Amino acid sequence: MVFVSAPFTYPPIPSIALSIFQASLDKLGISSKILYPMYPFLHMLGQESIRNLSWVPRFQGMCEFLFSHLTDLKNPFTPQDYVMDIFRGSTSEEQQEYIRLLDAGRRQANRLTDAVAQRAVHMGARILALSSVYTQQNASLAICRRVKELDPGIITILGGGNVSGRWD
């Protein structure tokens, strides 16, 4: 069994819940590994870029946007559309910087998704369990989708704290 922690976390910290679950499985004689994609993603984008994207209150759904093009969900927005909507159409150097960060983030999301899926398959995972918090559904779905493309026989499970329902 392979567990995958949510890939966009800043600052990057290991999951206590996954570690406890892994220890419980070990006591039952079930072997498992935990993958932490947040570390390679931090390396791919750079700490400052991740920090900048993480600390902007207007970018609450930023991680969802970074991975949305890798899921079956259709997102018609470009990074420019997304930033213009959040910044309400004003133009500025700050906008251009966030457009650049989101462009780079989406390219790296592609690389990260492929790398995590290939690693899970290479590890011989028969079951892949992904933590999926409400701001990281698309990242987890993208990884599941790519794993299924590589090996349709792997069982995928999503779990974690999710908010459902209306946000108004």
N, C-alpha and C positions, 0 to 999 in steps of 0.2 A: 504494500500500500504506500502510495506517495501522497503527501499533503502539500498543498501550495498555499502559502500565506498571501494575502492581498498584496499586489505588486506596487502600489503607490502609497507609501507611508513616509512621512517626514516629521520628525527625525526617524530614521529606520530603526525599528526595535523588533526583536523576535517576539513571536506570539506565545504568551504564557499558556493560553488555552490549548494550542496545538502541542506544546511541549508536555502538558499534563496528559492530554489524550494519547500521545505517543508513548509515554511512560506506562499508562494503563494498558495499552495494547502489548507492550513488551512483557508485562507481568502475565499476560495470557498466552505468550509465546508467538505473538503476531508481529512480524518484522515490519517496520515502517521507516520512512525517511521524510524529512520536511525540506521543502525548497522555499527559499526566501528571495523571490524575484526583485524585491525592493533594492537589494544590494547591487545587482548588475544594472538595474535601471538608474540608480543613483550614479553609477560609474559612467553609463552611456550618456546621460544628459548633463552630468556635472552637478555637484552639490549646490552651487549658487542658483542654477536654473531650477532645480527641484525646489529649493527653498523659496525662490521668487514666486513660483507657481502655487506653492502650498500656502503662502502667507497672505495672499490677496483675497479678502473676504468676498469679492464679487465673483471669484472663480470657484464657488462651491461645487459645481458640477464638472470641474476641469478634468478630473481623471476619467469620468464617464465619457467626456468628449474625446479625450486622447485615444480611447480604445473603441469608440462607437463604430468607426468604419470597418472594424474587423469582426463585427457580429452580423447576424442576420437582420438586425434592426437597421432600418434605413434612416440615415441622418443626412439631410440635404445641405447642411451647413459646412462651409469652409472655415478654416481658422479665422480668416478675415471677417466673415459673417458673424461668427461667434463673438469675437472681440468687439466688433462694431455694435452688436446688440447689447453687450454688457456695458460698454462705455457710451451707449446711447448715441452712436453715430458721430461723435466728435473725433477729430483727427489730432494726433499728437505723437511725439516720439515714444511715449509710454505705450500707446496702442501698437505701434510698429514693433516694439520690442516684444510685446506679448504675442503678436502674430508670429514673429520669428520663433519664439519659444514653443508655441503650439505646433507650428510646422515641424520643428525638430522633434518635439515630443511624439507626434504621430508617427514619424519615420522610425524613431527608436521603439515605439510601442509595437510596430511590426516586427522589428528584430527581436525584441524581448519575448513576444508571443511565440515566435518560431523557436527561439532558444529554449524556453521553458518546456514547450511541447516536445521538442526533440530530446531534451534531457530526461523527461518523464518516461518517454517510450524507451530510450536507451537503458534506463534503470530497470526496465522490465516490469513497469507498473501494470498491474491487472485492475487495480482500483485507484482512481485519482480523485482525491477529495480537496476541494478548494474552499477557502474561507472567502466569504462574499459579503462584505458590508455594503450598505446602501449606496455609497458613493463609488463602489468598485464593481458593480454588477457587470458592466461591459467588459472590463478587464478579465474577470473570471470566465464569462461566456466566451470571449475570444480565445482564451487558452483552451477551454473545453472543445470548442469548434476545431481548433488546429490539431489537438490530440486525436479527435475522432477522424480527421482527415488522414492522419498518419497511421492510426491503428483503431479501426472501428470496434474492435473487441474490448477495448478498455472501458470499464464502467466508470462513469463520472458522477460525482456527487457535489452539490453546492450546499453550503450551510453557513450560518453566521447571523449576526444581528442586522436585520433589514427593516427598513421603515416601509410600510405599505399604506396605501390610501391617499387621500388628498392632503396637500400641504397647506391649504389656505386656512 
